[in-house]
């Protein structure tokens, strides 16, 4: 039943997410949580603002948590600032911290100053913040770039 509900929602959400949301709201248990997560993922791709309004209208339960996490996962790469606005809605601390880290990794690439300001106020433990802001050499925001090959560079042929 869960897989069937998710498949229906994925198709329906592409054409009429509001109607799909109404139908998903009639489901119960894991089927509802799965449908909400699939709907949030699809809707976030097409209209993240409307999806965010829908999330705000949901009652606080496991299905809403699944939808919020799916929404954040979808937005964290392309729109980390919008995703960041929803992190506080994740009630499980471990999942919230994981979402913060995911958003920060993307946001530090596109707008390091804004990402750092948000990250320092995110509630993430200090050691994890420092790991994101000061990654080991060769990882993170600005990994070292190898020098370009020149005509004088030795070439290796296999």
C-alpha positions as CSV (number, residue, x, y, z in Angstrom):
1,X,0.0,0.0,0.0
2,X,2.8,2.4,0.8
3,X,4.6,1.9,-2.5
4,X,1.3,2.3,-4.4
5,X,0.4,5.5,-2.5
6,X,3.9,6.9,-3.2
7,X,3.6,6.1,-6.9
8,X,0.2,7.7,-7.2
9,X,1.4,10.9,-5.4
10,X,4.5,11.2,-7.5
11,X,2.4,11.2,-10.7
12,X,-0.4,13.4,-9.3
13,X,1.9,15.9,-7.7
14,X,3.4,16.8,-11.0
15,X,0.0,18.0,-12.4
16,X,-2.1,19.0,-9.3
17,X,-0.2,19.0,-6.1
18,X,-3.0,20.6,-4.1
19,X,-5.4,17.8,-5.0
20,X,-2.6,15.2,-4.3
21,X,-2.1,16.8,-0.9
22,X,-5.8,16.5,-0.1
23,X,-5.8,12.9,-1.0
24,X,-2.6,12.1,0.9
25,X,-4.1,13.6,4.0
26,X,-6.8,10.9,3.9
27,X,-4.1,8.2,4.3
28,X,-2.9,6.9,7.6
29,X,0.3,5.6,9.2
30,X,3.3,4.9,7.0
31,X,1.4,5.3,3.8
32,X,0.6,8.9,4.8
33,X,4.2,9.6,5.8
34,X,5.5,8.2,2.5
35,X,2.9,10.0,0.4
36,X,3.7,13.3,2.2
37,X,7.4,12.8,1.7
38,X,7.0,12.1,-2.0
39,X,4.7,15.0,-2.4
40,X,7.0,17.4,-0.6
41,X,9.9,16.3,-2.8
42,X,8.0,16.7,-6.0
43,X,6.3,19.9,-5.1
44,X,9.6,21.5,-3.9
45,X,11.1,20.9,-7.3
46,X,8.3,22.7,-9.1
47,X,7.0,25.3,-6.6
48,X,9.0,25.5,-3.4
49,X,7.1,28.4,-2.0
50,X,3.7,26.7,-2.4
51,X,5.2,23.5,-0.9
52,X,6.4,25.4,2.1
53,X,2.9,26.9,2.6
54,X,1.5,23.4,2.5
55,X,4.1,22.2,5.0
56,X,3.1,25.0,7.4
57,X,-0.5,23.8,7.3
58,X,0.2,20.3,8.3
59,X,-0.4,19.0,11.9
60,X,2.7,18.2,13.8
61,X,3.1,14.4,13.4
62,X,5.4,11.8,11.9
63,X,4.0,12.4,8.4
64,X,4.8,16.1,8.6
65,X,8.3,15.3,9.8
66,X,8.8,13.0,6.8
67,X,7.5,15.8,4.5
68,X,9.8,18.5,6.0
69,X,12.9,16.3,5.7
70,X,12.1,15.5,2.1
71,X,11.5,19.2,1.3
72,X,14.8,20.1,2.9
73,X,16.7,17.3,1.1
74,X,15.3,18.5,-2.2
75,X,16.2,22.2,-1.7
76,X,19.5,21.8,0.1
77,X,21.6,21.8,-3.1
78,X,19.8,24.4,-5.2
79,X,18.3,26.6,-2.6
80,X,20.0,26.1,0.7
81,X,18.7,29.4,2.1
82,X,15.1,28.4,1.7
83,X,15.9,24.9,3.0
84,X,17.5,26.5,6.1
85,X,14.3,28.2,7.0
86,X,12.7,24.8,7.7
87,X,15.4,23.0,9.7
88,X,14.0,24.2,13.0
89,X,10.9,22.2,12.2
90,X,12.7,18.9,12.4
91,X,12.0,17.6,15.9
92,X,14.6,14.8,16.0
93,X,18.0,16.3,17.0
94,X,20.1,13.8,15.0
95,X,18.1,14.3,11.9
96,X,18.0,18.1,12.4
97,X,21.8,18.1,12.7
98,X,22.2,16.0,9.6
99,X,20.0,18.4,7.7
100,X,22.0,21.4,8.9
101,X,25.2,19.8,7.8
102,X,23.8,19.0,4.4
103,X,22.5,22.5,3.9
104,X,25.8,24.0,5.1
105,X,27.9,22.0,2.8
106,X,26.0,23.3,-0.2
107,X,25.5,26.8,1.0
108,X,29.2,27.2,1.9
109,X,29.9,26.6,-1.8
110,X,27.6,29.4,-3.1
111,X,27.6,32.0,-0.3
112,X,30.2,31.3,2.4
113,X,29.5,34.4,4.5
114,X,25.7,33.9,4.7
115,X,26.2,30.2,5.3
116,X,28.7,30.8,8.1
117,X,26.4,33.3,9.8
118,X,23.5,30.9,9.7
119,X,25.6,27.9,10.7
120,X,26.9,29.7,13.8
121,X,23.3,30.2,14.9
122,X,22.0,26.9,13.8
123,X,22.2,25.0,17.1
124,X,24.7,22.5,15.6
125,X,27.3,21.4,18.1
126,X,30.5,23.4,17.9
127,X,32.7,20.5,16.9
128,X,30.5,19.8,13.9
129,X,30.4,23.5,13.0
130,X,34.2,23.6,13.1
131,X,34.5,20.5,10.9
132,X,32.3,22.2,8.3
133,X,34.1,25.5,8.4
134,X,37.6,24.0,8.7
135,X,37.6,20.8,6.6
136,X,40.8,18.8,6.2
137,X,43.0,19.9,3.3
138,X,41.7,18.9,0.0
139,X,38.1,18.9,1.1
140,X,35.4,21.4,1.7
141,X,34.6,24.8,0.3
142,X,37.8,25.6,-1.6
143,X,39.8,22.5,-2.2
144,X,43.2,23.1,-3.7
145,X,43.3,23.3,-7.5
146,X,46.2,21.5,-9.2
147,X,48.3,23.7,-11.5
148,X,47.5,23.5,-15.2
149,X,49.5,21.3,-17.4
150,X,52.1,23.1,-19.4
151,X,54.1,22.1,-22.4
152,X,57.0,21.6,-20.0
153,X,55.0,19.2,-17.8
154,X,56.0,15.6,-18.1
155,X,53.4,13.5,-19.8
156,X,52.6,9.9,-18.8
157,X,51.2,7.6,-21.4
158,X,49.6,4.3,-20.6
